[in-house]
Amino acid sequence: MSPMIAARAAMRSATSASARRQFSVLNNLRSFARSFESHPFERLPVTTNSASADWGRQVKRISQQVAIFLPGFGLVLGWPAIAKAIVDDRV
């Protein structure tokens, strides 16, 4: 192949490679967000053992949430029945 044809082929492949790569806002935003993530292959320390599960604390936390949420849901969903019982055709 002549040097002129080789130079044209090299120039054509270089310009077509850059022309095929399109600017993507989504790819740029994804790479920007990934820069805030910790390294995916971050090693955990081998000098300390992992902590065992504290089931007592979990049960206490869930029971406190249930004590608040169940009456709250009952009030939110049951206020029409409560209002009907209080008003009882007096309006």
C-alpha positions as CSV (number, residue, x, y, z in Angstrom):
1,M,0.0,0.0,0.0
2,S,1.3,3.4,-0.9
3,P,2.1,5.9,1.9
4,M,-0.6,8.2,0.7
5,I,-3.3,5.6,0.9
6,A,-2.0,4.5,4.3
7,A,-2.1,8.0,5.6
8,R,-5.7,8.5,4.3
9,A,-6.8,5.2,5.9
10,A,-5.3,6.2,9.2
11,M,-6.9,9.6,9.1
12,R,-10.3,8.1,8.1
13,S,-10.2,5.6,11.0
14,A,-9.1,8.2,13.5
15,T,-11.9,10.6,12.5
16,S,-14.6,8.0,12.3
17,A,-13.7,6.6,15.7
18,S,-14.2,10.0,17.3
19,A,-17.3,10.7,15.3
20,R,-18.9,7.4,16.5
21,R,-18.5,8.4,20.1
22,Q,-21.4,10.5,21.0
23,F,-21.7,12.9,24.0
24,S,-24.0,11.4,26.5
25,V,-25.3,13.4,29.5
26,L,-26.5,10.2,31.2
27,N,-23.1,8.6,30.9
28,N,-21.4,11.7,32.3
29,L,-23.8,11.9,35.2
30,R,-23.4,8.2,36.0
31,S,-19.6,8.5,36.0
32,F,-19.9,11.6,38.2
33,A,-22.2,9.8,40.7
34,R,-19.8,6.8,40.7
35,S,-17.0,9.0,41.8
36,F,-18.7,9.5,45.1
37,E,-19.0,5.7,45.7
38,S,-16.5,3.9,47.8
39,H,-14.3,1.5,45.8
40,P,-16.4,-1.6,44.9
41,F,-13.5,-3.9,45.8
42,E,-12.8,-2.3,49.1
43,R,-11.3,-4.9,51.4
44,L,-12.8,-5.4,54.9
45,P,-10.3,-5.5,57.7
46,V,-9.1,-9.0,58.6
47,T,-7.7,-7.9,62.0
48,T,-11.2,-7.7,63.6
49,N,-14.1,-10.1,63.6
50,S,-17.5,-9.0,62.5
51,A,-20.0,-8.2,65.3
52,S,-22.7,-10.7,66.2
53,A,-26.3,-9.8,65.7
54,D,-27.9,-8.0,68.6
55,W,-31.4,-9.6,68.4
56,G,-32.6,-8.0,71.7
57,R,-32.0,-4.5,70.3
58,Q,-33.7,-5.4,67.1
59,V,-36.8,-6.7,68.9
60,K,-36.9,-3.7,71.1
61,R,-36.7,-1.3,68.1
62,I,-39.4,-3.2,66.2
63,S,-41.7,-3.3,69.2
64,Q,-41.3,0.5,69.8
65,Q,-42.2,1.1,66.1
66,V,-45.2,-1.2,66.3
67,A,-46.4,0.6,69.5
68,I,-46.5,3.9,67.5
69,F,-47.5,2.7,64.0
70,L,-50.4,0.4,64.8
71,P,-52.4,2.9,66.8
72,G,-51.5,5.6,64.2
73,F,-52.7,3.5,61.3
74,G,-55.9,2.7,63.3
75,L,-56.5,6.4,63.8
76,V,-55.7,7.4,60.2
77,L,-57.8,4.6,58.7
78,G,-60.5,4.4,61.3
79,W,-61.4,8.1,61.8
80,P,-64.6,7.8,59.6
81,A,-66.0,5.0,61.8
82,I,-65.0,6.9,64.9
83,A,-66.7,10.1,63.6
84,K,-69.8,8.2,62.7
85,A,-70.0,6.7,66.2
86,I,-69.6,10.1,67.8
87,V,-71.9,12.1,65.5
88,D,-74.5,9.2,65.3
89,D,-77.0,11.0,62.9
90,R,-77.0,14.3,64.9
91,V,-75.8,16.3,62.0
